[in-house]
Amino acid sequence: MFMNLSLLIVMTSVLLLSACSTTNQPASDKIGVMVTVLPQVEFVNAVGRDRVEVTAMVPPGANPHTYERSAPRWNSS
């Protein structure tokens, strides 16, 4: 019984301490938002103002009903 309890305490401690680790990624002031069509870009920019960075999935001039995004384009965003 004591062995199981001590193992549980050790495992819980390890999980909690590993969850508190930091990453090496720089903190960004802006929140990244991806929307599907251009009217949504204007709406998100109006709401988020200078706190958001908006990217549209469908480029200007493309039809959102027939547009198919290619794999390289997915990786670039």
PyMOL Python script that loads the backbone (N, CA, C, O; Angstrom):
from pymol import cmd

cmd.read_pdbstr("""\
ATOM      1  N   MET A   1       0.819  -1.197   0.000  1.00  0.00           N
ATOM      2  CA  MET A   1       0.000   0.000   0.000  1.00  0.00           C
ATOM      3  C   MET A   1       0.865   1.264   0.000  1.00  0.00           C
ATOM      4  O   MET A   1       0.629   2.188  -0.778  1.00  0.00           O
ATOM      5  N   PHE A   2       1.865   1.290   0.881  1.00  0.00           N
ATOM      6  CA  PHE A   2       2.746   2.453   0.955  1.00  0.00           C
ATOM      7  C   PHE A   2       3.532   2.629  -0.342  1.00  0.00           C
ATOM      8  O   PHE A   2       3.759   3.755  -0.785  1.00  0.00           O
ATOM      9  N   MET A   3       3.945   1.521  -0.947  1.00  0.00           N
ATOM     10  CA  MET A   3       4.699   1.567  -2.196  1.00  0.00           C
ATOM     11  C   MET A   3       3.846   2.158  -3.321  1.00  0.00           C
ATOM     12  O   MET A   3       4.342   2.964  -4.108  1.00  0.00           O
ATOM     13  N   ASN A   4       2.591   1.775  -3.404  1.00  0.00           N
ATOM     14  CA  ASN A   4       1.694   2.299  -4.428  1.00  0.00           C
ATOM     15  C   ASN A   4       1.442   3.792  -4.231  1.00  0.00           C
ATOM     16  O   ASN A   4       1.394   4.554  -5.198  1.00  0.00           O
ATOM     17  N   LEU A   5       1.283   4.199  -2.991  1.00  0.00           N
ATOM     18  CA  LEU A   5       1.033   5.607  -2.687  1.00  0.00           C
ATOM     19  C   LEU A   5       2.251   6.459  -3.026  1.00  0.00           C
ATOM     20  O   LEU A   5       2.113   7.541  -3.597  1.00  0.00           O
ATOM     21  N   SER A   6       3.440   5.977  -2.676  1.00  0.00           N
ATOM     22  CA  SER A   6       4.645   6.757  -2.981  1.00  0.00           C
ATOM     23  C   SER A   6       4.887   6.813  -4.493  1.00  0.00           C
ATOM     24  O   SER A   6       5.341   7.838  -5.002  1.00  0.00           O
ATOM     25  N   LEU A   7       4.595   5.741  -5.209  1.00  0.00           N
ATOM     26  CA  LEU A   7       4.726   5.749  -6.657  1.00  0.00           C
ATOM     27  C   LEU A   7       3.741   6.733  -7.285  1.00  0.00           C
ATOM     28  O   LEU A   7       4.088   7.438  -8.233  1.00  0.00           O
ATOM     29  N   LEU A   8       2.545   6.783  -6.775  1.00  0.00           N
ATOM     30  CA  LEU A   8       1.539   7.723  -7.265  1.00  0.00           C
ATOM     31  C   LEU A   8       1.977   9.162  -7.024  1.00  0.00           C
ATOM     32  O   LEU A   8       1.804  10.015  -7.896  1.00  0.00           O
ATOM     33  N   ILE A   9       2.531   9.437  -5.875  1.00  0.00           N
ATOM     34  CA  ILE A   9       2.997  10.793  -5.557  1.00  0.00           C
ATOM     35  C   ILE A   9       4.163  11.188  -6.469  1.00  0.00           C
ATOM     36  O   ILE A   9       4.202  12.317  -6.958  1.00  0.00           O
ATOM     37  N   VAL A  10       5.098  10.289  -6.701  1.00  0.00           N
ATOM     38  CA  VAL A  10       6.242  10.582  -7.562  1.00  0.00           C
ATOM     39  C   VAL A  10       5.779  10.827  -8.992  1.00  0.00           C
ATOM     40  O   VAL A  10       6.221  11.786  -9.624  1.00  0.00           O
ATOM     41  N   MET A  11       4.907   9.987  -9.507  1.00  0.00           N
ATOM     42  CA  MET A  11       4.430  10.142 -10.881  1.00  0.00           C
ATOM     43  C   MET A  11       3.637  11.440 -11.048  1.00  0.00           C
ATOM     44  O   MET A  11       3.774  12.119 -12.065  1.00  0.00           O
ATOM     45  N   THR A  12       2.818  11.788 -10.069  1.00  0.00           N
ATOM     46  CA  THR A  12       2.061  13.036 -10.122  1.00  0.00           C
ATOM     47  C   THR A  12       3.005  14.232 -10.100  1.00  0.00           C
ATOM     48  O   THR A  12       2.793  15.203 -10.828  1.00  0.00           O
ATOM     49  N   SER A  13       4.026  14.170  -9.286  1.00  0.00           N
ATOM     50  CA  SER A  13       5.003  15.264  -9.220  1.00  0.00           C
ATOM     51  C   SER A  13       5.734  15.432 -10.549  1.00  0.00           C
ATOM     52  O   SER A  13       5.936  16.556 -11.010  1.00  0.00           O
ATOM     53  N   VAL A  14       6.126  14.329 -11.160  1.00  0.00           N
ATOM     54  CA  VAL A  14       6.818  14.392 -12.441  1.00  0.00           C
ATOM     55  C   VAL A  14       5.911  15.005 -13.502  1.00  0.00           C
ATOM     56  O   VAL A  14       6.357  15.849 -14.279  1.00  0.00           O
ATOM     57  N   LEU A  15       4.662  14.600 -13.544  1.00  0.00           N
ATOM     58  CA  LEU A  15       3.729  15.159 -14.527  1.00  0.00           C
ATOM     59  C   LEU A  15       3.509  16.648 -14.307  1.00  0.00           C
ATOM     60  O   LEU A  15       3.489  17.418 -15.267  1.00  0.00           O
ATOM     61  N   LEU A  16       3.346  17.058 -13.067  1.00  0.00           N
ATOM     62  CA  LEU A  16       3.124  18.482 -12.786  1.00  0.00           C
ATOM     63  C   LEU A  16       4.353  19.322 -13.120  1.00  0.00           C
ATOM     64  O   LEU A  16       4.222  20.418 -13.664  1.00  0.00           O
ATOM     65  N   LEU A  17       5.519  18.830 -12.806  1.00  0.00           N
ATOM     66  CA  LEU A  17       6.738  19.590 -13.094  1.00  0.00           C
ATOM     67  C   LEU A  17       7.029  19.652 -14.583  1.00  0.00           C
ATOM     68  O   LEU A  17       7.538  20.662 -15.068  1.00  0.00           O
ATOM     69  N   SER A  18       6.716  18.595 -15.313  1.00  0.00           N
ATOM     70  CA  SER A  18       6.960  18.638 -16.759  1.00  0.00           C
ATOM     71  C   SER A  18       5.967  19.552 -17.458  1.00  0.00           C
ATOM     72  O   SER A  18       6.285  20.103 -18.512  1.00  0.00           O
ATOM     73  N   ALA A  19       4.782  19.730 -16.904  1.00  0.00           N
ATOM     74  CA  ALA A  19       3.799  20.636 -17.493  1.00  0.00           C
ATOM     75  C   ALA A  19       4.202  22.094 -17.307  1.00  0.00           C
ATOM     76  O   ALA A  19       3.705  22.964 -18.023  1.00  0.00           O
ATOM     77  N   CYS A  20       5.077  22.373 -16.377  1.00  0.00           N
ATOM     78  CA  CYS A  20       5.485  23.748 -16.099  1.00  0.00           C
ATOM     79  C   CYS A  20       6.736  24.159 -16.874  1.00  0.00           C
ATOM     80  O   CYS A  20       7.266  25.247 -16.650  1.00  0.00           O
ATOM     81  N   SER A  21       7.209  23.317 -17.772  1.00  0.00           N
ATOM     82  CA  SER A  21       8.418  23.650 -18.515  1.00  0.00           C
ATOM     83  C   SER A  21       8.149  24.780 -19.492  1.00  0.00           C
ATOM     84  O   SER A  21       7.013  25.000 -19.915  1.00  0.00           O
ATOM     85  N   THR A  22       9.205  25.489 -19.843  1.00  0.00           N
ATOM     86  CA  THR A  22       9.077  26.604 -20.773  1.00  0.00           C
ATOM     87  C   THR A  22       9.540  26.170 -22.156  1.00  0.00           C
ATOM     88  O   THR A  22      10.280  25.197 -22.301  1.00  0.00           O
ATOM     89  N   THR A  23       9.095  26.903 -23.166  1.00  0.00           N
ATOM     90  CA  THR A  23       9.527  26.629 -24.534  1.00  0.00           C
ATOM     91  C   THR A  23      10.479  27.716 -24.981  1.00  0.00           C
ATOM     92  O   THR A  23      10.566  28.773 -24.355  1.00  0.00           O
ATOM     93  N   ASN A  24      11.189  27.459 -26.058  1.00  0.00           N
ATOM     94  CA  ASN A  24      12.146  28.423 -26.590  1.00  0.00           C
ATOM     95  C   ASN A  24      11.534  29.317 -27.654  1.00  0.00           C
ATOM     96  O   ASN A  24      12.257  30.069 -28.308  1.00  0.00           O
ATOM     97  N   GLN A  25      10.230  29.257 -27.846  1.00  0.00           N
ATOM     98  CA  GLN A  25       9.585  30.076 -28.852  1.00  0.00           C
ATOM     99  C   GLN A  25       9.393  31.493 -28.323  1.00  0.00           C
ATOM    100  O   GLN A  25       8.985  31.683 -27.178  1.00  0.00           O
ATOM    101  N   PRO A  26       9.688  32.484 -29.159  1.00  0.00           N
ATOM    102  CA  PRO A  26       9.500  33.871 -28.704  1.00  0.00           C
ATOM    103  C   PRO A  26       8.014  34.188 -28.547  1.00  0.00           C
ATOM    104  O   PRO A  26       7.181  33.716 -29.322  1.00  0.00           O
ATOM    105  N   ALA A  27       7.704  34.970 -27.563  1.00  0.00           N
ATOM    106  CA  ALA A  27       6.314  35.365 -27.337  1.00  0.00           C
ATOM    107  C   ALA A  27       5.910  36.416 -28.364  1.00  0.00           C
ATOM    108  O   ALA A  27       6.659  37.354 -28.638  1.00  0.00           O
ATOM    109  N   SER A  28       4.734  36.248 -28.920  1.00  0.00           N
ATOM    110  CA  SER A  28       4.241  37.191 -29.912  1.00  0.00           C
ATOM    111  C   SER A  28       3.131  38.020 -29.289  1.00  0.00           C
ATOM    112  O   SER A  28       2.336  37.523 -28.491  1.00  0.00           O
ATOM    113  N   ASP A  29       3.089  39.282 -29.662  1.00  0.00           N
ATOM    114  CA  ASP A  29       2.052  40.154 -29.131  1.00  0.00           C
ATOM    115  C   ASP A  29       0.730  39.954 -29.861  1.00  0.00           C
ATOM    116  O   ASP A  29      -0.330  40.292 -29.335  1.00  0.00           O
ATOM    117  N   LYS A  30       0.791  39.405 -31.071  1.00  0.00           N
ATOM    118  CA  LYS A  30      -0.417  39.265 -31.874  1.00  0.00           C
ATOM    119  C   LYS A  30      -0.919  37.821 -31.868  1.00  0.00           C
ATOM    120  O   LYS A  30      -0.142  36.870 -31.792  1.00  0.00           O
ATOM    121  N   ILE A  31      -2.235  37.693 -31.949  1.00  0.00           N
ATOM    122  CA  ILE A  31      -2.872  36.388 -32.027  1.00  0.00           C
ATOM    123  C   ILE A  31      -3.068  36.055 -33.500  1.00  0.00           C
ATOM    124  O   ILE A  31      -3.601  36.872 -34.251  1.00  0.00           O
ATOM    125  N   GLY A  32      -2.646  34.874 -33.919  1.00  0.00           N
ATOM    126  CA  GLY A  32      -2.811  34.447 -35.303  1.00  0.00           C
ATOM    127  C   GLY A  32      -4.212  33.915 -35.535  1.00  0.00           C
ATOM    128  O   GLY A  32      -4.679  33.038 -34.808  1.00  0.00           O
ATOM    129  N   VAL A  33      -4.886  34.448 -36.554  1.00  0.00           N
ATOM    130  CA  VAL A  33      -6.246  34.028 -36.887  1.00  0.00           C
ATOM    131  C   VAL A  33      -6.277  33.683 -38.370  1.00  0.00           C
ATOM    132  O   VAL A  33      -5.823  34.467 -39.203  1.00  0.00           O
ATOM    133  N   MET A  34      -6.819  32.495 -38.703  1.00  0.00           N
ATOM    134  CA  MET A  34      -6.970  32.107 -40.101  1.00  0.00           C
ATOM    135  C   MET A  34      -8.458  32.007 -40.398  1.00  0.00           C
ATOM    136  O   MET A  34      -9.200  31.313 -39.704  1.00  0.00           O
ATOM    137  N   VAL A  35      -8.881  32.711 -41.439  1.00  0.00           N
ATOM    138  CA  VAL A  35     -10.286  32.710 -41.844  1.00  0.00           C
ATOM    139  C   VAL A  35     -10.381  32.170 -43.267  1.00  0.00           C
ATOM    140  O   VAL A  35      -9.373  32.017 -43.957  1.00  0.00           O
ATOM    141  N   THR A  36     -11.613  31.882 -43.693  1.00  0.00           N
ATOM    142  CA  THR A  36     -11.770  31.264 -45.001  1.00  0.00           C
ATOM    143  C   THR A  36     -11.869  32.273 -46.135  1.00  0.00           C
ATOM    144  O   THR A  36     -11.236  32.080 -47.173  1.00  0.00           O
ATOM    145  N   VAL A  37     -12.641  33.343 -45.973  1.00  0.00           N
ATOM    146  CA  VAL A  37     -12.859  34.287 -47.078  1.00  0.00           C
ATOM    147  C   VAL A  37     -12.527  35.712 -46.658  1.00  0.00           C
ATOM    148  O   VAL A  37     -12.444  36.013 -45.467  1.00  0.00           O
ATOM    149  N   LEU A  38     -12.337  36.587 -47.640  1.00  0.00           N
ATOM    150  CA  LEU A  38     -11.887  37.952 -47.386  1.00  0.00           C
ATOM    151  C   LEU A  38     -12.831  38.812 -46.540  1.00  0.00           C
ATOM    152  O   LEU A  38     -12.331  39.604 -45.741  1.00  0.00           O
ATOM    153  N   PRO A  39     -14.156  38.713 -46.658  1.00  0.00           N
ATOM    154  CA  PRO A  39     -14.992  39.535 -45.772  1.00  0.00           C
ATOM    155  C   PRO A  39     -14.763  39.234 -44.281  1.00  0.00           C
ATOM    156  O   PRO A  39     -14.921  40.110 -43.431  1.00  0.00           O
ATOM    157  N   GLN A  40     -14.395  38.001 -43.986  1.00  0.00           N
ATOM    158  CA  GLN A  40     -14.098  37.664 -42.594  1.00  0.00           C
ATOM    159  C   GLN A  40     -12.801  38.313 -42.131  1.00  0.00           C
ATOM    160  O   GLN A  40     -12.649  38.608 -40.945  1.00  0.00           O
ATOM    161  N   VAL A  41     -11.866  38.540 -43.044  1.00  0.00           N
ATOM    162  CA  VAL A  41     -10.614  39.224 -42.703  1.00  0.00           C
ATOM    163  C   VAL A  41     -10.925  40.628 -42.192  1.00  0.00           C
ATOM    164  O   VAL A  41     -10.406  41.052 -41.159  1.00  0.00           O
ATOM    165  N   GLU A  42     -11.767  41.335 -42.916  1.00  0.00           N
ATOM    166  CA  GLU A  42     -12.130  42.690 -42.503  1.00  0.00           C
ATOM    167  C   GLU A  42     -12.850  42.690 -41.155  1.00  0.00           C
ATOM    168  O   GLU A  42     -12.611  43.563 -40.321  1.00  0.00           O
ATOM    169  N   PHE A  43     -13.718  41.724 -40.946  1.00  0.00           N
ATOM    170  CA  PHE A  43     -14.450  41.652 -39.677  1.00  0.00           C
ATOM    171  C   PHE A  43     -13.506  41.388 -38.505  1.00  0.00           C
ATOM    172  O   PHE A  43     -13.587  42.062 -37.478  1.00  0.00           O
ATOM    173  N   VAL A  44     -12.610  40.406 -38.654  1.00  0.00           N
ATOM    174  CA  VAL A  44     -11.672  40.072 -37.574  1.00  0.00           C
ATOM    175  C   VAL A  44     -10.720  41.230 -37.315  1.00  0.00           C
ATOM    176  O   VAL A  44     -10.403  41.514 -36.161  1.00  0.00           O
ATOM    177  N   ASN A  45     -10.258  41.900 -38.359  1.00  0.00           N
ATOM    178  CA  ASN A  45      -9.396  43.076 -38.171  1.00  0.00           C
ATOM    179  C   ASN A  45     -10.130  44.196 -37.452  1.00  0.00           C
ATOM    180  O   ASN A  45      -9.532  44.903 -36.640  1.00  0.00           O
ATOM    181  N   ALA A  46     -11.431  44.372 -37.739  1.00  0.00           N
ATOM    182  CA  ALA A  46     -12.204  45.418 -37.070  1.00  0.00           C
ATOM    183  C   ALA A  46     -12.389  45.101 -35.592  1.00  0.00           C
ATOM    184  O   ALA A  46     -12.375  46.000 -34.751  1.00  0.00           O
ATOM    185  N   VAL A  47     -12.561  43.834 -35.282  1.00  0.00           N
ATOM    186  CA  VAL A  47     -12.768  43.451 -33.881  1.00  0.00           C
ATOM    187  C   VAL A  47     -11.445  43.411 -33.123  1.00  0.00           C
ATOM    188  O   VAL A  47     -11.345  43.946 -32.019  1.00  0.00           O
ATOM    189  N   GLY A  48     -10.418  42.772 -33.719  1.00  0.00           N
ATOM    190  CA  GLY A  48      -9.149  42.579 -33.024  1.00  0.00           C
ATOM    191  C   GLY A  48      -8.191  43.737 -33.128  1.00  0.00           C
ATOM    192  O   GLY A  48      -7.266  43.858 -32.325  1.00  0.00           O
ATOM    193  N   ARG A  49      -8.404  44.592 -34.110  1.00  0.00           N
ATOM    194  CA  ARG A  49      -7.544  45.748 -34.376  1.00  0.00           C
ATOM    195  C   ARG A  49      -6.075  45.352 -34.472  1.00  0.00           C
ATOM    196  O   ARG A  49      -5.721  44.514 -35.301  1.00  0.00           O
ATOM    197  N   ASP A  50      -5.221  45.932 -33.646  1.00  0.00           N
ATOM    198  CA  ASP A  50      -3.788  45.673 -33.759  1.00  0.00           C
ATOM    199  C   ASP A  50      -3.341  44.460 -32.947  1.00  0.00           C
ATOM    200  O   ASP A  50      -2.143  44.194 -32.848  1.00  0.00           O
ATOM    201  N   ARG A  51      -4.284  43.724 -32.366  1.00  0.00           N
ATOM    202  CA  ARG A  51      -3.934  42.552 -31.551  1.00  0.00           C
ATOM    203  C   ARG A  51      -3.973  41.244 -32.322  1.00  0.00           C
ATOM    204  O   ARG A  51      -3.624  40.201 -31.768  1.00  0.00           O
ATOM    205  N   VAL A  52      -4.390  41.267 -33.589  1.00  0.00           N
ATOM    206  CA  VAL A  52      -4.511  40.038 -34.372  1.00  0.00           C
ATOM    207  C   VAL A  52      -3.726  40.132 -35.676  1.00  0.00           C
ATOM    208  O   VAL A  52      -3.520  41.218 -36.219  1.00  0.00           O
ATOM    209  N   GLU A  53      -3.298  38.989 -36.157  1.00  0.00           N
ATOM    210  CA  GLU A  53      -2.680  38.868 -37.476  1.00  0.00           C
ATOM    211  C   GLU A  53      -3.540  37.885 -38.263  1.00  0.00           C
ATOM    212  O   GLU A  53      -3.549  36.689 -37.970  1.00  0.00           O
ATOM    213  N   VAL A  54      -4.259  38.385 -39.256  1.00  0.00           N
ATOM    214  CA  VAL A  54      -5.263  37.601 -39.962  1.00  0.00           C
ATOM    215  C   VAL A  54      -4.721  37.103 -41.297  1.00  0.00           C
ATOM    216  O   VAL A  54      -4.084  37.852 -42.037  1.00  0.00           O
ATOM    217  N   THR A  55      -4.981  35.832 -41.597  1.00  0.00           N
ATOM    218  CA  THR A  55      -4.611  35.219 -42.860  1.00  0.00           C
ATOM    219  C   THR A  55      -5.862  34.603 -43.471  1.00  0.00           C
ATOM    220  O   THR A  55      -6.606  33.893 -42.795  1.00  0.00           O
ATOM    221  N   ALA A  56      -6.090  34.879 -44.754  1.00  0.00           N
ATOM    222  CA  ALA A  56      -7.237  34.302 -45.466  1.00  0.00           C
ATOM    223  C   ALA A  56      -6.790  33.036 -46.179  1.00  0.00           C
ATOM    224  O   ALA A  56      -5.739  33.014 -46.820  1.00  0.00           O
ATOM    225  N   MET A  57      -7.594  31.974 -46.067  1.00  0.00           N
ATOM    226  CA  MET A  57      -7.281  30.710 -46.730  1.00  0.00           C
ATOM    227  C   MET A  57      -7.481  30.814 -48.241  1.00  0.00           C
ATOM    228  O   MET A  57      -6.699  30.262 -49.015  1.00  0.00           O
ATOM    229  N   VAL A  58      -8.523  31.519 -48.654  1.00  0.00           N
ATOM    230  CA  VAL A  58      -8.831  31.679 -50.076  1.00  0.00           C
ATOM    231  C   VAL A  58      -8.221  33.000 -50.539  1.00  0.00           C
ATOM    232  O   VAL A  58      -8.563  34.053 -50.001  1.00  0.00           O
ATOM    233  N   PRO A  59      -7.329  32.968 -51.522  1.00  0.00           N
ATOM    234  CA  PRO A  59      -6.681  34.206 -51.969  1.00  0.00           C
ATOM    235  C   PRO A  59      -7.659  35.128 -52.695  1.00  0.00           C
ATOM    236  O   PRO A  59      -8.703  34.676 -53.165  1.00  0.00           O
ATOM    237  N   PRO A  60      -7.332  36.410 -52.789  1.00  0.00           N
ATOM    238  CA  PRO A  60      -8.201  37.347 -53.506  1.00  0.00           C
ATOM    239  C   PRO A  60      -8.409  36.906 -54.950  1.00  0.00           C
ATOM    240  O   PRO A  60      -7.464  36.492 -55.621  1.00  0.00           O
ATOM    241  N   GLY A  61      -9.650  36.997 -55.428  1.00  0.00           N
ATOM    242  CA  GLY A  61      -9.979  36.639 -56.795  1.00  0.00           C
ATOM    243  C   GLY A  61     -10.358  35.186 -57.001  1.00  0.00           C
ATOM    244  O   GLY A  61     -10.843  34.831 -58.075  1.00  0.00           O
ATOM    245  N   ALA A  62     -10.153  34.330 -56.004  1.00  0.00           N
ATOM    246  CA  ALA A  62     -10.503  32.913 -56.131  1.00  0.00           C
ATOM    247  C   ALA A  62     -11.949  32.694 -55.671  1.00  0.00           C
ATOM    248  O   ALA A  62     -12.450  33.407 -54.802  1.00  0.00           O
ATOM    249  N   ASN A  63     -12.595  31.718 -56.255  1.00  0.00           N
ATOM    250  CA  ASN A  63     -13.962  31.382 -55.885  1.00  0.00           C
ATOM    251  C   ASN A  63     -13.920  30.463 -54.664  1.00  0.00           C
ATOM    252  O   ASN A  63     -13.363  29.369 -54.762  1.00  0.00           O
ATOM    253  N   PRO A  64     -14.485  30.860 -53.515  1.00  0.00           N
ATOM    254  CA  PRO A  64     -14.421  30.029 -52.308  1.00  0.00           C
ATOM    255  C   PRO A  64     -15.161  28.704 -52.439  1.00  0.00           C
ATOM    256  O   PRO A  64     -14.894  27.775 -51.676  1.00  0.00           O
ATOM    257  N   HIS A  65     -16.095  28.596 -53.402  1.00  0.00           N
ATOM    258  CA  HIS A  65     -16.856  27.363 -53.564  1.00  0.00           C
ATOM    259  C   HIS A  65     -16.070  26.299 -54.315  1.00  0.00           C
ATOM    260  O   HIS A  65     -16.310  25.108 -54.118  1.00  0.00           O
ATOM    261  N   THR A  66     -15.147  26.697 -55.162  1.00  0.00           N
ATOM    262  CA  THR A  66     -14.403  25.731 -55.973  1.00  0.00           C
ATOM    263  C   THR A  66     -12.910  25.713 -55.654  1.00  0.00           C
ATOM    264  O   THR A  66     -12.166  24.935 -56.252  1.00  0.00           O
ATOM    265  N   TYR A  67     -12.461  26.547 -54.734  1.00  0.00           N
ATOM    266  CA  TYR A  67     -11.033  26.646 -54.426  1.00  0.00           C
ATOM    267  C   TYR A  67     -10.561  25.403 -53.680  1.00  0.00           C
ATOM    268  O   TYR A  67     -11.203  24.964 -52.726  1.00  0.00           O
ATOM    269  N   GLU A  68      -9.439  24.839 -54.117  1.00  0.00           N
ATOM    270  CA  GLU A  68      -8.795  23.722 -53.428  1.00  0.00           C
ATOM    271  C   GLU A  68      -7.366  24.136 -53.115  1.00  0.00           C
ATOM    272  O   GLU A  68      -6.582  24.435 -54.015  1.00  0.00           O
ATOM    273  N   ARG A  69      -7.047  24.149 -51.870  1.00  0.00           N
ATOM    274  CA  ARG A  69      -5.723  24.578 -51.438  1.00  0.00           C
ATOM    275  C   ARG A  69      -4.732  23.441 -51.603  1.00  0.00           C
ATOM    276  O   ARG A  69      -5.027  22.305 -51.233  1.00  0.00           O
ATOM    277  N   SER A  70      -3.562  23.730 -52.151  1.00  0.00           N
ATOM    278  CA  SER A  70      -2.550  22.715 -52.361  1.00  0.00           C
ATOM    279  C   SER A  70      -1.711  22.523 -51.101  1.00  0.00           C
ATOM    280  O   SER A  70      -1.709  23.381 -50.218  1.00  0.00           O
ATOM    281  N   ALA A  71      -1.010  21.418 -51.016  1.00  0.00           N
ATOM    282  CA  ALA A  71      -0.205  21.108 -49.835  1.00  0.00           C
ATOM    283  C   ALA A  71       0.880  22.148 -49.552  1.00  0.00           C
ATOM    284  O   ALA A  71       1.030  22.542 -48.396  1.00  0.00           O
ATOM    285  N   PRO A  72       1.650  22.617 -50.550  1.00  0.00           N
ATOM    286  CA  PRO A  72       2.669  23.642 -50.245  1.00  0.00           C
ATOM    287  C   PRO A  72       2.061  24.914 -49.661  1.00  0.00           C
ATOM    288  O   PRO A  72       2.684  25.562 -48.821  1.00  0.00           O
ATOM    289  N   ARG A  73       0.860  25.279 -50.090  1.00  0.00           N
ATOM    290  CA  ARG A  73       0.220  26.479 -49.561  1.00  0.00           C
ATOM    291  C   ARG A  73      -0.154  26.287 -48.099  1.00  0.00           C
ATOM    292  O   ARG A  73      -0.063  27.231 -47.315  1.00  0.00           O
ATOM    293  N   TRP A  74      -0.576  25.076 -47.714  1.00  0.00           N
ATOM    294  CA  TRP A  74      -0.901  24.793 -46.307  1.00  0.00           C
ATOM    295  C   TRP A  74       0.328  24.975 -45.431  1.00  0.00           C
ATOM    296  O   TRP A  74       0.229  25.519 -44.331  1.00  0.00           O
ATOM    297  N   ASN A  75       1.461  24.536 -45.894  1.00  0.00           N
ATOM    298  CA  ASN A  75       2.681  24.624 -45.100  1.00  0.00           C
ATOM    299  C   ASN A  75       3.221  26.036 -44.994  1.00  0.00           C
ATOM    300  O   ASN A  75       3.948  26.331 -44.046  1.00  0.00           O
ATOM    301  N   SER A  76       2.904  26.910 -45.914  1.00  0.00           N
ATOM    302  CA  SER A  76       3.441  28.265 -45.881  1.00  0.00           C
ATOM    303  C   SER A  76       2.698  29.171 -44.925  1.00  0.00           C
ATOM    304  O   SER A  76       3.217  30.230 -44.573  1.00  0.00           O
ATOM    305  N   SER A  77       1.500  28.801 -44.488  1.00  0.00           N
ATOM    306  CA  SER A  77       0.704  29.678 -43.617  1.00  0.00           C
ATOM    307  C   SER A  77       0.915  29.351 -42.171  1.00  0.00           C
ATOM    308  O   SER A  77       0.324  29.990 -41.300  1.00  0.00           O
TER     309      SER A  77
END
""", "prot")
cmd.dss("prot")
cmd.show_as("cartoon", "prot")
cmd.util.cbc("prot")
cmd.orient("prot")
